[in-house]
């Protein structure tokens, strides 16, 4: 009902909206301070003083989000209604030839010991060039299993994509990633009779891959996540009446933008390039999604000091971002990635919204505790979009 009303009261304006996601930036205290509280970030803190602040609850209290549902929520899609596996996101992100009916799987090269215990889920974050070599090696050996075509695409570092193409395939399979070291890969099992064929194909693929990679020092096996196929959803532009563009340098986040119909700037290799093109992008688009990855990576590695440095690094880009042409700027994270947990968490993330129509509040810094002073309170991620539309002057009065 709310989305229907928003479409009815939408009013076109020339104001531009920027959503800047600093991935996993929020955390939990170590020696009394979170990573945000320990960082020297004068630009973020100064902007917080001039903005309206609050917190984003990515999903629900106590429910830890993956990157997919966390981002979809920020794009205004109820994450419990719109669900998608990671495979499709990664496939779209690497520009794979993904067709209706295909099954896409996100794969990690990993390291297992002689007892098949996973000792490194990311194979030491191998170099992307090494990834390409290994994917090519597997492709040369495995082209088809039974009547199903096998298509492989390299990603960044340890990530790559598997696409299954054939008749009678199902996405109803479990992940094999145990999500932590010290355990064996989870045994792949079909959820029902319909998925038995797909399970047999994938198990045969894993058997062959293990043999192909047996002499590799680090990347000697693979873990699978997010069996999924292309959904049929309303696009971002259909939902919010905004011409949108995504700017990211990691494949999955490009894939998320493409999934909801955003245009994506390709050939962006790092954040410097992303910020550099922002002014030109805003000449063409009403809404831009900008993504920064390294804070999340340091959180997952448990590297507190490294994450602090990444926050300080991204802070230095803020002046350029503020001068990019955006009229409304929202800065938040898709989820928290506390170094203490080395993983995503359910904890709310700080939110800063800067706009001529947003009244500054008592918040002095962009930090977990400080934003509790903000006027916005704690809102669910998928409730953010109506607020940004209103602050861009794009919503008329509702009712008489």
N, C-alpha and C positions, 0 to 999 in steps of 0.2 A: 504493500500500500504506500509506504513512504517513498519508494523509488517512482511510483506512478505519479504521486503528487509533485515530486521534484521536477519531473519532465513537464508537468503542466505549468509550473510556475517559473520555468527556466527563462532567463532573459539574456540575450546575447550581449556581450561587452567585449572590448578589446583588451581586457586585462589578462595578463599571462600568469600561469601558476607553475611553480617548481616544487616537486617533492624530492628532497635530498635524503636518501637512506644511507646512513653510516652503519653498515652491517654489524650487528652484534655489539654495538658500542657500549651498552650499559652492562653493569656487572654487580658483584657482591664485594663487601669490604675485605681487604687484606691489611692487617695491622691498622685497622680503623678507617681505611679509605678505599673507595672503589677506584677503578682505573680512571674514570672521568674526574673524580675528586683529586686524584694524584697528578693529573696532567695540567700543564701550563697551556691554557687555551684562551688567550685574551679576546680573540675575535668572536668565538662562540659565546663567551660570557657577556661581552659587550652587546651582542645582538639579543641575548636573552633579556637584558635590561630594557630593551626597546620593543619587546614582543609580548605576546600572550603565551603562557606556558601551561603545561599539564603533563599527563602521562597517557601512553597508548597501552591498552591491554590487547595483545595480539589476538588471542583467541578467547579463553575463559580462564578464571582463576584456577591455577594448578595444572592446566593443560599446556604442555610444552609444544610449540609449533615447529614444524619444518620450515625451510625457507619458502617453499611454495605457498602453503596456506597463509603464512605471515605476510608475504607480499601481496597476494590476492586480496587479503583483508584491507591493506593500505590502498589498493586500487578501487576499493568500494564493493568488493564481492564477498558476500557472507561465506567465510571459509568452510562452514559446515554444510552449506548448500552446494558450493562449487568445489568439488574435490578432484584432484588430478595427481597422478603419480609423477615421480621425478624423471622418469625416462623420457616422457614427452617434452618436458622443459629443457632437458639437456639436448635432446635431438633438435629441437627448434633452435636452440642456442648455437649449435655448430653447423646450422644450415643443412642438416641431413635431408635426404629425400624421404620424407615421412608421408605416407599415404593413409587414407581412410582404411581401417581394417588391420594396419600394421600394429605390431606390438613393439614398443620402444622400452629399452632398459638402460638405466644409468649404471655404469660399471666403474669400479675402482681397481686398479692394479694394487696388489697387497703383497705382504711377505708372510709366508707360513714356515714353520720349522718342520723337522723331520716327523713330528707327531701330528702335523696338520693344524697346529695351534697358530692362530693369527698373532704375529708379534709386531706387525705394523700395518694398520688398516690403509695407509696411504703410500706404502712402499717408499718411505722417505721423501714423499713429494718429489718423485723423479722429475727430471727435466722434460719439458714438453717435447723436445726433439727425440728423446729416448722413447717417450710414449708413442710417437708417430712410427718409429722403427718397429716397436713391438706390435702395434696394431696392424701394420703392413705384413709382418711375419705371420700373424694369426690369419689375416685375410687370405694370404696365399695358400694356407693349409685348409681352411674351412670356408667353403663357398655355399654349401647346401647340406642339410641334414634331413634325410628322408625326402619329403616333397616341399620342404620349407627353405626359402632363400635366407642366407645369413649375410647381413650388411653391417659393417663396422666403420665407425668414424672416430678419429682421435679428438680429444678435447685438450684442456690445459692440465699440465702436471700429470697427476695420476688418473685423471678421469677420461673415460671414453664411452661411446654409445654403441649398443647392440640393437639392431632392428631385425625382427623376424617378419617375413612376408610369406603368406601362404593361406590355405583354406583351413577352417576349423580351429583357429587360434583363440586363446583366451588370455586376458590380463589378470585373472584371479589366481595369482601365485604370491607366495611370501618372499620377502627379501632374504638374501643369504648373508647379509652383513650383520655380524653380531653386535655392532655398535661400540665394541670395546675390545682392546687387546687381551690376550690371555684365554681366549675361547676359540673353539673351532667354528668355521663358517656354519651358519644355520643350514640344515638339510632342506633342500627345495622340495616342497610337496604341493600337489594340486589341491585346491579348495573344494573341488567338486568333479564330477564325471567329465564335464565339459572341458576342464582345464588339464586333463590327464595327458593329452597329446602334447600340449605346450611344455608341460613339466618334463616329459620324456626327451623332447628336443633339447631343452635347455640343459638338462643333466648330461646329455651326450656332448653338448658344447663344452661344458665345464670339464668333462673328462678329457676331451681333446686338448683344451687350453692348458690344462695341468701338464700334459705331456710335452706340449710345445715350449712351455716356459720353464721346464724342469731344471735347466742349467743357469737360469738367471739368478744373480746374487740377491737382488731386492724384489723385483717384480716377478715373483714366481707363481702367482695365482691371481684370481680376480674375485671380487665380491659384487653382488648384484643388488640393485635397489630400484624400486619404483616402476614395476611393470605397468604399462599404461598405453592407451590409444587416444587418438585425437578426439576431443569432445566437440559438441556443437553448442557454443555459448553465445550470448549477446556480447558484442564487442564493447570496448571501453567507450568508443565514440557514440555508439548507439545508446549506451546506458547514460552517459554524462554529457553528450553533445559537445565534446571537446576533441579537437584534432591533436593527437598525442604522439609523442616520440620518446623512446627509451634510449638512454645512453649508459652503457655498461661495458666492461672489458672482460668479464667472465661469462662464458657461454650460457650458464643456467639462467642468469639474470636477463640476458638478451632473450632467452627463450620465454621467460615469464612475460616480458613485454609483448612479444609476438603472439603469445597465447591469447591475450585479450585484444589483439588487433592493432596494437601500437606499431607505428613505423619504428625501425631500429637503425641506428647509425653503425654500419659495419666498419671493420678495420680500425677499431679503437683498441689499442693495445695496453693503455695505462690511463691512470686518472688525469695526468697532465693533459693528455690529448682530449679527454672528455670535457674538462673545464675550458680548454682553448676554443672548442667549437660551439660552446653554449650560446654566445651572442648571435651567431648565425642561425642556430637552430630555432631560437625564439622569434626570429623574423618570419618563420614559416608555421610554427606550431603554437597552440593555445596552452598546452600542458606538456611539461617535460619531467620525466622520471630519471634521476641521476643516482648512480650507485657507487659506493666505495666499499671494497671487499676486505682489505687487510686487517681491520680491527677484529673481524670475526675469526680470521685465520689465527691471529695471535691468541685470541681467547680459547680456541679449540686446542691450541698447542700448550695452554697453561702458562704462557709467557707474559706475566704481568707487566714487566718493564717494557717489553716489546710492544704490548698493546698501548701503554701510555705514550710511547714514542709515536705510534701510528695516529693516535688522537691529536698529538701536537703537530704532526705532519699535515693532517687534513685541515687543521685549524688555519694553517698558513694559506690554504687555497680559498678561504672564505671571502676575502675582499673581491677576488675575481668572480666568484659565484654571485655575490651581491650586485655586481655591476653587469650582470649578464643580460638584463632586460626583463627579469621576472618582477611582477608587481606583488604577488603573494608567494611567500617562501615558507614551506613547512620542512623542518629538520627533525628527524627521528631515527629510530632503528626498526628493523623488521622484527627483531627479538633481542633478548639479552643473551650474551655469551660470556658468562663469568669465567675468569681464569681458574677460579677455585673448583669449578665443575668440569672444565675442559669440554664443554658442550653447550648447546642451546639450553635456555631455561624459560619458564613461564612468567618470570617477573616482568612487571610493566617497564616500558622504556620511556625515557624523557621525550617530550614533545615541545617544540618551539614553533610558533606560527607568527610570521612577521607580515604585516599588511597595514596600509593607512587606515583600514577599518577595524583593526585589532587594537584594543586598548592595552597599553603596557600594564603589567601587574607587579607585585612586590618581588618577583623572582629576580635574583641577582646573578645567578650562574646557571649554565646548562649542565646540571647534575641531578642525580636521582632524588636526593632529599630536598634540594632547593626548589625543584619544580612542583613540589607539593604545595608551595605557596601560590601557584598559578591559578588563574581564574577558570581554566578549562577543566580542572579536576582530572579524573581518570575516565577515558572514553575507549570504547572498543574500536579496533582498527578500522573496521568497515563503516564506521560513523564519521570518519574524517572527511571524506569527499564532500558531503553536503556543506560542512563548515567552510571548506576551501572555496566552494562555489559562492557561498554567501559573502565571504571576505573579498572575493573578486567582483562583487556587484552583479552576480549572474542569477540571482534568485529574486523574483517579485514577491509581493505580499500574498499570503495564502488566506483565502476566505474574504468575506465582506468587510 
